[in-house]
Amino acid sequence: MTVTKPTGMATPSTESVKLGLAFAAIYLVWGSTYLAIRYAVETIPPLVTAGIRHSMAGIVLLTWACLRGYRPKREHWFAGMIIGALFFLIGHGTLHWAEQHVASGLAALLIATEPMFILVLAWLSGRQRISRMSALGLSVGIVGVSILTGVELSAKDTTLIGILAVLLSSLSWSAGVVVAPKLKLPTDALARTAVPVVCGAAMLLVAAAVTGEFGELHWSAVSLKSIFGLGYLIVFGSIVAFTAYTWLLQRCPPTVVATHTYANPVVAVLLGWLLAGEALSLRVGLASVAILGAIMLIRRGERETPRPAASARAANVNASARCA
């Protein structure tokens, strides 16, 4: 008797290929977005870049969620405005602005401080304890950031301001992670990301108008490199990588999926060096080792310290929204 395999059932080899491609997307694509941002903001104002990027990605994601049956509520929009302000208006707005003044690899390394900020903010809010391992991780992380910023203290003011802007981006995103569990965001994973993205995009476009960036935008002067950078951010950085991330979360443990945190800064630094001529100095290497080591220590400390359910939900919100 011949047994027919049900239609649509993936073979083990096909599933392995899909897993490999999905991990490649969140490892390589997200790491490459920092260089794409640098290229985009060369001739497109930063808030306009971020606003267009998230508007188009947010519309696609929200439409997708609605086609799957999601129906937004007033409370969802209210929560989306708060998270959208922290994640995208401040978080991505300052990052896009800062990459006019700092290297893409340096920006990626500074953004990698997010787990440190999240840990401290969760501790200050009484929702998490800091274990000895996590405390060691924070100390190592501070050393790494000091290595990156110490030399810049005597550099141009714009470079130092750019570094501080990236750290503000990291802090704002971390604050969004901490407050998100208290807000009534959609329970659907796709909608939970789409609503804040749309809200954040609207605020970014308003901020671009208020600051006069639309008046500074002259499409005839926009380079092909910036056009490709923006297109890459929309299609690959937001839509493709997010889809891969959502798919992976349904099939792999969150701790495994979260390993992209280690890969993204490394990819960003190497791409900045290979394609944009960014310096790959001993200082950057030491800081990379320190910051990535700090993340590993903090994650290990978190596994040793029981966390409330709210903190676990916060981690999921951070990961899924950051993909956009």
TIFI-893659 format. One record per atom (N, C-alpha, C, O, CB): x, y, z. Coordinates in steps of 0.05 Angstrom, whole numbers, plus 5000, padded with zeros to 4 digits. Glycine has a CB too. Layout:
// residues N
XYZ ...
//
This chain:
// residues 324
501749765000 500050005000 501850255000 503650275016 498150005025 501250444983 502750684980 501650904999 499250954999 502750784951 503351015015 502451225033 503051495020 505351555014 503851205061 501051655017 501351925005 501852125027 500352145046 498851994989 503952285023 504552495043 502552725040 502052815017 507552595039 501452825062 499553045060 500653285045 503053355048 498653125088 498953405029 499753645013 500653865032 499353925052 497553734995 502753995025 503654235041 505554165063 506554345077 501254375052 505953895068 507753825090 510653845081 511453725061 507153535100 512253995096 515054045088 516753805096 516453685117 516154295101 518553725078 520453515084 522553625103 522953865105 521753395058 523953445117 526053535136 528153705122 529053905133 527453305149 528953635097 530953785083 529954065075 531354265077 531853635057 527354075067 526154335060 526054515085 526554755083 523454295048 525254395107 525054545132 527754655141 527954875151 523754375155 529854495137 532554575144 533454815127 534655005137 534554345141 532754805101 533455025083 531955275092 533155495092 532754955054 529455255099 527855485107 529055605133 529255845136 524955405111 529755435151 530955525176 533555675171 534055885183 531455295195 535255555153 537755685147 537355965134 538856145141 539355515128 535455985116 534956235103 533856445123 534556675122 533056205080 532056345140 530856535160 532956645179 533056875186 528656395176 534756465189 536956555207 538856745192 539856935204 538456315219 539356685167 541056855151 539857135149 541257335149 541556745123 537257145147 535857405145 536257565170 536857805169 532857365139 535757445193 535857605218 538757655227 539357845241 534357465240 540657485218 543457525225 544657735206 545857935215 545057265223 544457685180 545857855160 544258105153 545458325151 546357685136 541658075148 540158305139 539958515160 540458755155 537258215131 539358435185 539158635206 541858765211 542059005217 538158515232 544058615209 546658725212 547358925190 548859115195 548758505213 546358875166 546959045144 545259305143 545959485128 546558895118 543159315159 541359555158 542859805167 542060025159 538959505174 544859775184 546260015194 547760155171 547860395170 548259935216 548959995153 550260105130 548260225111 548660435099 552059895116 545960085108 543760195090 542760465101 542160635085 541459985088 542560485127 541660745139 543760965132 543061185124 541360725169 546260895135 548361095128 548161185100 548361425094 551160975133 547760995081 547561075053 545061235048 545061435033 547460825035 542761165061 540261305056 540361595065 539461775052 538061165071 541561645089 541561915100 543762095088 544062325096 541961905130 545361985070 547362155056 546062375041 547062605041 549061985038 543762315028 542462525012 539462545017 538062715005 542862464982 538362385036 535562415044 535662485074 536962345089 533962145039 534262695082 534262775111 533462535128 531762375121 532263005115 534662505152 534362265168 531462215177 530561985176 536062285193 529962415186 527262365195 525462295172 523562135175 526162615210 525962405149 524462335125 525062045118 523261895111 525162525101 527661965119 528361695113 526961495131 525661305122 531461655117 527061545158 525761365177 522761375173 521461165176 526461445206 521561605168 518661625165 517661475140 515761325142 517861915162 519061505118 518261355094 518661055098 516860895091 519861455069 520860985109 521460695114 519260565130 518260365122 524160665128 518560685152 516660555170 513760595160 512060425166 516860675198 513260805145 510560835134 509860605115 507860475117 510261105119 511760555096 511260355076 511260075089 509459905083 513360365054 513160025107 513259765120 510759725138 509659505139 515859735136 510059935153 507759915171 505159865156 503459715166 507560175187 504759995134 502359955118 502159665108 500059545110 502160155094 504359565098 504359285089 503759095112 502158915109 507159215076 505059135135 504758955158 501858975169 500658765176 506759015179 500859215171 498159255182 496059135163 494059005172 497559555188 496459175137 494559055117 494658755119 492558625118 495359145089 497058645122 497358355125 495858255150 494458055149 500358285127 496158405172 494858325197 491858335194 490458155203 495758505220 490858545181 487958565177 486858355159 484658255163 487258845165 488358275138 487458055121 487357795136 485857615128 489358035097 488957775157 488857535174 486657545195 486357355211 491557495187 485157765195 482857775214 483157975236 481358005252 482357515225 485458115238 485858305260 484158555255 483858655232 488758385262 482958655277 481358905276 482359095298 482059025322 478358855278 483659315291 484759495311 482659625329 480459685320 486359715298 483359665355 481559795374 482860055383 485260095379 481059605398 481260225396 482260485405 484560445424 486560595423 480060645418 484360255442 486460215462 489060125449 491260175459 485660005483 488859985426 491159905411 492660145400 495160155400 490459705389 491160335389 492360575378 493660745399 495760855395 490260735362 492360755423 493560905445 496260785453 498260925457 491660915469 496260525457 498760385464 500760415441 503160445447 498260085470 499860395417 501660425394 502960695392 505260715384 500160375368 501560905401 502761175401 505061195421 507161305415 500661385407 504661075444 506761075465 509260915456 511461015457 505760965492 508760675447 510960505438 512160615413 514660605409 509960215434 510560715395 511560835370 513361075375 515361115361 509260925352 512761235396 514461465403 517161365414 519261475406 513061635424 517061165431 519561075443 521260905424 523660945422 518960905468 519960725409 521460555391 522360705366 524660685357 519760325383 520560855353 521060955326 521661255325 523561335312 518860885309 519961415338 520461705336 523161775349 524861905337 518161865350 523561685374 526061735388 528161525381 530461595373 525661755418 527461275383 529361055379 530561055352 533061065349 527960795384 528861035331 529961035304 530561305293 532361345277 528060885286 529061505302 529561785293 532361875300 533761985283 527561975304 533161835325 535861915333 537961745320 540161845314 536061905364 537461485316 539361315303 539861405275 542261425266 538461025304 537761455260 538161545232 539561815231 541261855214 535361565218 538961995250 540362255250 543262215257 545062335244 538962445271 543862045276 546562005286 548361895264 550761945264 546561825310 547261725246 548961605226 549961795205 551361715186 547461375213 549162045207 550362255191 553162325202 554762445188 548562505190 553662255227 556062345241 557762125253 560062175259 555262535263 556761885255 558261655265 558261425245 556361405229 557261565293 560261255246 560461025228 558160835234 557260805257 563160895230 557360685214 555160495217 555960275236 554260185252 554360375190 558360175235 559259965254 559360065282 558559915300 562059865246 560160305286 560160425313 557360445324 556860395347 561560695314 555460535307 552660555315 551560285323 550160265343 551060675292 552260075308 551259805315 552259715341 550859595357 551959615293 554859765347 555959685373 554659835396 554159715417 558959735373 554060095392 552860245413 549960155417 548960155440 552960545407 548560085396 545759985398 545759725413 543759655426 544459955370 547959575412 548059315426 547959345456 547859145471 550659165418 547959595466 547759645495 544859615505 544359635529 548759925503 542959565487 540159545495 539659345517 538259415536 538459465471 540759105517 540258915539 541159035566 540058975587 541658655534 543259195566 544259315591 542259525601 541559525625 546959455586 541259695583 539259895591 536659755601 535459845621 538660085568 535859545586 533359405594 533659295622 531759305638 532759185573 535959165627 536359045653 536259255676 534959215696 539158905654 537559485672 537559695692 534759815696 533959845719 539559915685 533359865674 530659985676 528759785689 527059865706 529660065649 528959535683 527259325695 527859305725 526059265741 527559055682 530359335732 531159325760 530159575775 529159545797 534259305763 530359805763 529360055776 526360045780 525260165799 530160295759 524959905761 521959895764 521159665782 518759615785 520759855736 523059515793 522459305812 521459045799 520258885812 520459395831 521959015773 520858785759 523058575753 522458365742 519658875733 525458625761 527558425757 529858475776 530558705782 528558435728 531058265785 533458285802 535958265784 535958145763 533458065824 538158385794 540658375780 542458165794 543358205816 542058655778 542957945780 544757745791 547657835790 548258035777 544357475777 549357685803 552257755802 553257735773 554957895765 553857565820 552257535758 553157505731 552257735714 553857835697 552057245719 549857825718 548758055703 550258315711 550858485694 545858095708 550858345736 552358575746 555158585733 556158795725 552658575777 556458345730 558958325717 558658405688 560358545677 560158045719 556558315675 556058385648 555658685644 556758805625 553558245638 554258815662 553959105661 556659245663 557159445648 552059205683 558259155681 560959275685 562659255659 563959445651 562459145708 562559015647 564158965623 562959135600 564459245584 564058665615 560359165599 559059325579 559859625581 560359755561 556059305580 559959725606 560759995610 563660045600 564360255589 560560075640 565359845606 568159865596 568159875565 569660035554 569759615606 566559715553 566359715523 565559975512 566660075493 564559495514 563460095524 562460355515 564560565520 564960745503 559860425529 565960545542 568060745549 570360725528 571460935521 569160695577 570960485519 573060455499 572260595473 573860725460 573660155494 569660565466 568660685441 568560995443 569261135424 565960585435 567761095466 567261385468 569561535479 569661785476 564861425485 571461405493 573661555506 575261725487 575861955493 575461355520 575961615464 577561755445 576061985432 577162195425 578661575423 573361945430 571762145417 571262395434 570362595423 569062025409 571962385459 571562615476 573162855467 572363085472 572262545505 575362795454 577063015443 576563065413 577963225401 579962965449 574662915402 574162935373 572163165368 571463315386 573062675362 571163175343 569263385335 566763355352 565963135359 568663365305 565563585358 563063585373 560863425360 559363285374 562063875378 560663435333 558563285320 558862985323 556862845325 558563355290 561362885324 561762605329 560862515356 559562315360 564762535324 561662675376 560862615404 557762625407 556562465420 562162795424 556562835395 553662855396 552362625382 550262525391 552763125383 553462535360 552462305346 552462055363 550561895364 553962255320 554762015378 554961785396 552861795418 551561595424 557761775409 552462035430 550462065450 547662025439 545861915453 550662345463 547162095414 544562055402 543961755398 541761675402 544462195374 546061605391 545661315389 545061185416 543261015418 548161175376 546461275436 545861175464 543061255472 541761105486 547961285484 542161495465 539361575471 537461395456 535361315467 538861875462 538061325431 536461135416 536160875431 533960765434 537561085388 538460765441 538460515455 536860535481 535360355488 541360435462 537160755495 535660795520 532660815515 531060705530 536661045535 531860965495 529061005489 527760735481 525560675490 528661205466 529160575465 528060315457 527760135482 525759995485 529960175437 529760145499 529659985524 527260075542 525959905553 532260015539 526760335543 524560425559 521860325547 520060255562 524460735560 521760315521 519360205508 518959905515 516659825519 519560235478 521159765516 520959475524 519859445552 518159265557 523759345522 520659615570 519859595598 516959675602 515559545618 521659775615 515959875587 513259965591 511259815575 508859815581 512960265585 512159675554 510259535535 508359345549 506059335542 511859395514 509359175568 507458985581 505159125596 503158995601 508958815600 505459375603 503359515618 501259635599 499159725608 504559735635 501759625573 499959735553 498259525540 499159295538 501559905533 495959605530 494159415516 494759405487 493259505470 491259495521 496959275480 497659235452 496158995442 495158825457 500759185449 495958965415 494558735404 495858475413 498358465416 494458745373 494358265416 495458005423 496657865399 498457705402 493257825436 495657925375 496657815351 499557915346 499958155347 494857875326 501457735342 504257815340 504758015317 506258205320 506057575336 503557965294 503958135271 502758415276 504058615270 502658015246 500358425287 499058685293 500558835315 500559075315 496158635301 501658685335 503058805357 505458965347 506359155359 503958595377 506658885324 508759035312 507759245293 508759475293 510658845298 505759175277 504759355257 503659615268 504159835257 502659215240 502059605289 500759845300 502860045310 502660285303 498859765323 504759975327 506860165335 508460275312 509260505312 508660045355 508960105291 510460195268 508960415253 510160625246 511159965249 506360375249 504760575235 504660835252 504961055241 501960465230 504260805278 504061045295 506761195295 506861435293 503260965324 508861045298 511561165298 512161295272 513461515271 513660955304 511361175250 511861295223 510361565221 511561755211 510861105201 507861575230 506361825229 507762045245 507962275236 503461785239 508761975268 510162175285 512862255272 513562495274 510662065313 514162075260 516662145246 516262345223 517762525219 518061885236 514062295208 513462475186 512662755196 513362955184 511262355169 511162755218 510463015230 512963165240 513263405235 508462975254 514763015253 517263125263 518963235239 520263445242 518862925279 518963085217 520463175194 519363435183 520863605174 520462955172 516663465183 515363705174 515963945193 516664165183 512363665171 515763895219 516264105238 519164205237 519664445240 515564005267 521064025234 523864095234 524764205207 527164285204 525563865242 523064205187 523664315161 525164125143 526264215122 525364555165 525163865149 526663685133 525463645105 526963605086 526863415146 522863665103 521563645076 522463875058 522763835034 518563635079 522964105070 523964325055 526764285045 527664405025 523764585071 528364125060 531064065053 531363835033 533463795021 532764005078 529063695028 529163465011 528763554982 526763674975 526963265019 530763484965 530563544936 531163284921 533463194920 532563774928 529063164911 529262904899 531262894876 532462684871 526562804890 531663124863 533563124841 536463094851 538163014836 533263384825 536863164876 539563144888 539962884903 542162834913 539963384906 537862714905 538162464919 539762264902 539162224879 535362344926 541762144914 543461964899 542161694896 540361614911 546161934913 543161544876 542161274872 542761094895 541260914902 543361154846 545061144908 545860994932 543861024954 543160834968 548661074941 542861274958 540861324979 538261194973 536861094990 540461624983 537461194947 534961074939 535060774944 533160654955 534461124908 537260644937 537560364942 537660304972 536660104981 540160254928 539060474987 539160445016 536360445029 535760275045 540860655029 534760645021 532060665031 530360425023 528860305039 530660925022 530560344997 529060114988 529859865002 528159695009 529460074958 532459825008 533359595022 532259585051 531459375060 536459595023 532159825064 531059835091 528159755091 527259615110 531460115102 526659845072 523759785071 523259485066 521859355081 522359955049 524459385044 523859115035 525158905052 523858725062 524659085006 527858935055 529358725069 529558775099 529058595115 532158705057 530259015107 530559075135 527959055151 528058975175 531759345139 525759135139 523259135154 521458905148 520658755166 521759395148 520858855122 518758655115 519958375115 518858195128 517558725088 522158335100 523258065097 524257955124 523557735132 525458055076 525958115137 527158025162 525057985184 525257795199 529258225172 523058165184 520958125204 519357865200 518757725218 519058365204 518757815174 517257565168 518957325176 517857135187 516657555137 521557335171 523257105179 523257075209 523256855219 526157155168 523457305223 523457295252 520957175264 521057005281 523957575264 518657265253 516057165263 515856865258 514856715275 513757315249 516756775235 516656495228 518456335246 517756115255 517456455198 520856435252 522756295270 521656265298 522056055310 525456445270 520356475308 519256455335 517156235338 516756145361 518056725343 515956155316 513955945317 515255665317 513855465322 512055975294 517855655311 519155405308 521655355325 522455135329 519955375280 522755575336 525155555352 524855685379 523155865382 527555675337 526355605399 526255745425 527156035422 528956095407 528055595446 525756215436 526456505434 529456555440 530556735428 524756665453 530656405458 533456445465 535256395441 537356515438 534256275489 534456195424 536056135400 535656355380 537656445367 535155865388 533256445376 532656665357 534156915365 535057075348 529656705354 534356965391 535557205402 538557215397 539857425404 534957235431 539757005387 542657005382 543357215361 545757275357 543656735374 541457315346 542057525326 543257765340 544657925327 539557605311 542757795366 543858025381 546958025379 548158235379 542958015410 548157785379 551057765378 552057805349 554257925345 551957495388 550557715330 551457725302 551257995289 553058075274 549957525286 549158145295 548658395281 550858595283 551658715263 546058515291 551958655307 554158855308 556658765293 557958925281 554858905337 557258505294 559558395280 559158435250 561058525236 559958095286 556858375239 556258405211 556458705203 557558775183 553458295204 555358875220 555359165215 558159275213 558859425196 553759315236 559859195232 562659285233 564159195208 565559345196 564059195259 563858935201 565258825178 564358955152 565959015135 564958525177 561758995149 560759115124 561659405122 562359495100 557659095123 561559545145 562459825144 565459845136 566260035122 562059955172 566959645145 569859645138 570259565109 571859685095 571359445156 568759365099 569159265072 568059445051 569359495030 567958985069 565659555056 564259705035 564360005038 564060155018 561359625034 564760105062 564760395066 567360505077 567560745082 562560465086 569360335079 571960435087 572060525116 573860685123 572860655070 570260425133 570360505161 572660365175 573360135170 567660435175 573860515194 576260415207 575660165224 573660155239 577460635225 577259955221 577059715237 579559705255 581459565250 576759455220 579459865276 581859905293 581859715317 579859575322 581960195303 584059715331 584259545355 582259635375 581059475390 587059565367 581759895377 579760005396 576959895390 575559815408 579660315394 576159885364 573559775357 573459485363 571359385372 573059825327 575659335358 575759055364 575458995393 573858815401 578358935354 576859135410 576659105439 573859165449 572759025466 578759275454 572759385439 570059465447 567959255438 566159195453 569259735435 568359145415 566558935405 566558695423 564458595431 567258855376 568958605430 569158375448 567858435475 566558265487 572158295452 568358675486 567258745512 564258765512 562858655529 568459015521 563058895491 560158925490 558758655485 556758595498 559359135469 559758505466 558558245461 558858055485 557157895491 559758115435 561158075498 561557915522 559657995544 558657835559 564357935533 559058255546 557158355566 554358245560 552958175579 557158665566 553558235535 550958135528 550757845536 548757755547 550458165498 552857685531 552857405538 552557365568 551057195578 555357265528 554057535584 553957515613 551157585623 550157455642 556057685626 550057795612 547357885621 545257675615 543557615631 546658155608 545357565591 543457355584 543757105602 541756985610 543757275554 546257035608 546656815626 545556885654 544356715667 549656735627 546057125663 545057205689 541957205690 540757145710 546057485696 540757275667 537757275666 536756995668 534656945680 536857405640 538156805656 537256525658 537456415686 535956245694 538856345639 539356525701 539656435729 537756575748 537356485770 542556485738 536656805740 534856965757 531956935747 531457015724 535657255758 530156825763 527356795754 526157065748 526557265763 525656655776 524757085725 523557335717 520557315716 519457105710 524557415689 519157535723 516257535721 515357495693 516957545674 515057785733 512957415689 511857375662 511957625646 512357615622 509057265663 511557855659 511558105645 514258165632 514358265610 510858335664 516358095646 519058135635 519457955610 520758045591 521158085656 518457715611 518757535588 517257645564 518257635542 517757255595 514757755569 513257875547 514758125536 514658175512 510557955557 516058265554 517558505545 519758425526 520258565506 518758655569 521158205531 523258115514 522158055486 523458115465 524657875525 519857925485 518657865459 517758115444 518158135420 516257685463 516758315459 515958565446 518458705435 518358805412 514558755466 520558705450 523058835441 524058705415 524658835395 525258815462 524158435414 525158305391 523458345367 524558405345 525558015397 520858305369 519158325346 518958605335 518958645311 516358225352 518858805353 518659075343 521259175331 521159325311 517759265365 523459095341 526059185331 526459085303 527859205287 528259085349 525158865296 525458765269 524358955248 525258955226 523958495266 522459115256 521259295237 522859545233 522159725218 518459375245 
//
